[in-house]
Amino acid sequence: MKTRFSSTLGLILILFTLVTQVAGGTPLPLTVPTKQVAYVEPALFSVETGTLPVIVTADTAQAATHAVEKIGGQVTSDLWLINAAAARIPANKLDTLASDPRVRSIVNNRGVKTADGPTIWDGYVTSVRVPRGNYLLNAALVAPVVYLPTAGLWPLIKMAMS
């Protein structure tokens, strides 16, 4: 049984070698190389004509700028802090930009709104108010007053130290 397996394996290797020699001498690759494709925000694919306001990220902001300019886009802002460029690109060049190996992601460049928006901001991040407790401020003091030893002398101490 063991010799039959060995001879079958040997026959397969000989046939493989002959086939590769006839086919050009080099065996076919085991994996098919694929293009590196950047992440693209899905909503960008819905626009087919015109220009898209996007943020393109890459290894460096300069690489993002070069990739945008290569497809005929216009860089509107250098976002060096996040290795990106804000740009307007032709909608029909989105796939070309995504297949550039320097590009990491392409997302929609949305507008930013201020906190005051259409109404005046009241200074709170959220409109949810949670009461934490009630305090009576007109009640008599229960704790005695404690005087700090340097309270009145701080200006003198400060002058002596300088």
Backbone torsions as a table, in degrees:
resi	resn	phi	psi	omega
1	MET	NA	-43.0	-178.7
2	LYS	-66.6	-39.4	-179.9
3	THR	-71.3	-32.7	177.3
4	ARG	-65.7	-42.3	177.9
5	PHE	-63.1	-43.5	179.9
6	SER	-63.4	-41.9	-179.3
7	SER	-70.5	-35.3	176.7
8	THR	-66.1	-43.2	178.2
9	LEU	-63.9	-41.2	178.0
10	GLY	-63.1	-41.0	178.7
11	LEU	-63.6	-41.5	178.8
12	ILE	-63.4	-42.9	179.3
13	LEU	-65.0	-39.2	178.1
14	ILE	-65.1	-44.1	178.3
15	LEU	-62.9	-41.6	178.8
16	PHE	-61.4	-43.1	179.7
17	THR	-64.1	-42.6	178.7
18	LEU	-64.3	-42.8	-179.3
19	VAL	-64.9	-41.7	179.9
20	THR	-68.6	-33.8	178.1
21	GLN	-68.9	-39.0	178.5
22	VAL	-69.7	-35.6	-176.9
23	ALA	-79.3	1.5	177.3
24	GLY	127.7	0.7	174.1
25	GLY	91.4	-15.5	179.8
26	THR	-120.2	133.6	178.8
27	PRO	-70.6	154.2	177.7
28	LEU	-68.0	147.3	178.6
29	PRO	-66.4	148.6	-179.5
30	LEU	-76.6	-27.5	178.6
31	THR	-120.5	146.5	178.2
32	VAL	-90.2	124.2	179.2
33	PRO	-65.6	138.3	179.3
34	THR	-115.9	153.1	176.8
35	LYS	-74.0	141.5	174.1
36	GLN	-75.5	125.0	-179.0
37	VAL	-117.9	131.2	179.8
38	ALA	-74.5	159.5	173.0
39	TYR	-69.0	132.3	176.7
40	VAL	-124.0	127.9	177.6
41	GLU	-59.8	124.8	-174.0
42	PRO	-55.8	-33.3	-178.4
43	ALA	-62.8	-23.0	-179.6
44	LEU	-67.7	-26.5	-179.1
45	PHE	-71.9	-15.5	-178.9
46	SER	-75.2	-18.1	178.7
47	VAL	-93.1	122.2	-176.1
48	GLU	-106.6	-24.1	-179.0
49	THR	-128.3	165.4	179.2
50	GLY	83.6	-156.0	180.0
51	THR	-117.9	155.0	179.8
52	LEU	-114.6	131.7	171.0
53	PRO	-83.0	116.3	-174.4
54	VAL	-131.9	164.5	168.6
55	ILE	-118.5	120.6	-177.2
56	VAL	-108.2	122.7	177.6
57	THR	-104.8	149.3	179.6
58	ALA	-151.3	-169.3	177.4
59	ASP	-65.1	-35.6	176.7
60	THR	-138.4	161.0	176.8
61	ALA	-64.4	-33.9	178.7
62	GLN	-64.8	-39.9	178.5
63	ALA	-64.1	-40.2	177.2
64	ALA	-64.2	-41.8	178.7
65	THR	-62.1	-46.0	-179.8
66	HIS	-63.7	-39.3	179.7
67	ALA	-64.6	-41.0	179.1
68	VAL	-66.0	-45.7	-178.5
69	GLU	-67.0	-29.9	-179.4
70	LYS	-63.7	-32.0	-179.1
71	ILE	-96.0	5.5	178.5
72	GLY	90.6	16.5	177.6
73	GLY	-85.0	168.3	-179.5
74	GLN	-118.8	120.8	178.9
75	VAL	-76.4	127.5	-179.9
76	THR	-102.8	-20.7	179.8
77	SER	-159.5	138.0	176.6
78	ASP	-91.1	110.9	-179.0
79	LEU	-100.9	64.7	-173.0
80	TRP	-61.9	-28.0	-177.1
81	LEU	-66.0	-30.2	180.0
82	ILE	-114.1	18.3	179.4
83	ASN	53.8	52.8	-176.3
84	ALA	-146.4	173.3	174.9
85	ALA	-140.2	134.7	171.7
86	ALA	-86.4	137.7	-173.8
87	ALA	-154.6	167.0	169.3
88	ARG	-115.5	122.4	-177.6
89	ILE	-121.8	152.7	173.8
90	PRO	-64.0	134.4	-177.1
91	ALA	-60.3	-33.1	-177.7
92	ASN	-78.4	-2.7	178.4
93	LYS	-105.3	9.3	-177.5
94	LEU	-61.0	-45.3	179.6
95	ASP	-64.2	-38.0	179.6
96	THR	-64.2	-43.2	178.8
97	LEU	-65.4	-40.2	-179.3
98	ALA	-66.1	-27.5	-178.8
99	SER	-86.6	-4.1	176.4
100	ASP	-67.7	126.0	-176.1
101	PRO	-64.5	-18.2	179.7
102	ARG	-79.4	-21.9	-173.0
103	VAL	-84.7	131.9	178.6
104	ARG	-96.9	-44.4	-178.9
105	SER	-153.8	156.3	176.5
106	ILE	-134.6	117.8	-179.8
107	VAL	-127.4	159.1	178.9
108	ASN	-67.1	136.2	177.9
109	ASN	-91.5	97.7	-178.0
110	ARG	-87.6	156.9	176.3
111	GLY	-72.1	156.2	178.7
112	VAL	-109.2	135.6	179.2
113	LYS	-108.5	144.8	176.6
114	THR	-78.4	164.0	-177.8
115	ALA	-67.5	-29.6	-178.2
116	ASP	-77.3	-26.8	175.3
117	GLY	43.9	-140.3	-178.8
118	PRO	-74.0	-22.8	177.6
119	THR	-111.3	163.5	-179.2
120	ILE	-75.9	134.6	-178.5
121	TRP	-73.4	132.4	-178.6
122	ASP	-91.3	3.6	176.9
123	GLY	94.5	-3.8	179.6
124	TYR	-105.7	145.3	179.4
125	VAL	-69.8	-33.9	-178.7
126	THR	-130.0	159.3	178.6
127	SER	-90.0	-0.7	179.4
128	VAL	-79.1	125.7	178.4
129	ARG	-116.6	125.4	179.3
130	VAL	-117.4	112.9	178.2
131	PRO	-67.7	132.2	-178.5
132	ARG	-101.6	-14.6	179.8
133	GLY	164.4	166.1	177.5
134	ASN	-112.8	143.1	-178.4
135	TYR	-128.8	134.0	174.5
136	LEU	-94.3	112.4	-177.0
137	LEU	-93.7	-11.5	-179.6
138	ASN	-97.2	9.6	178.5
139	ALA	-77.9	159.7	179.7
140	ALA	-70.8	149.6	178.0
141	LEU	-70.3	131.8	179.3
142	VAL	-96.7	-37.4	-177.9
143	ALA	-84.1	142.1	178.7
144	PRO	-71.1	156.3	178.0
145	VAL	-74.4	134.9	179.6
146	VAL	-116.9	125.1	179.4
147	TYR	-91.3	134.5	176.9
148	LEU	-81.0	137.8	-174.2
149	PRO	-65.0	-28.1	-177.4
150	THR	-109.1	12.2	-173.3
151	ALA	-57.4	-45.9	-178.7
152	GLY	-89.4	-11.4	-175.7
153	LEU	-100.6	-1.8	-175.1
154	TRP	-56.4	-44.3	178.4
155	PRO	-60.8	-36.6	178.9
156	LEU	-69.4	-40.5	178.9
157	ILE	-64.5	-41.8	-178.9
158	LYS	-63.0	-41.8	178.8
159	MET	-66.5	-37.6	-179.0
160	ALA	-68.5	-30.6	-178.9
161	MET	-78.5	-22.4	-176.9
162	SER	-90.1	NA	NA
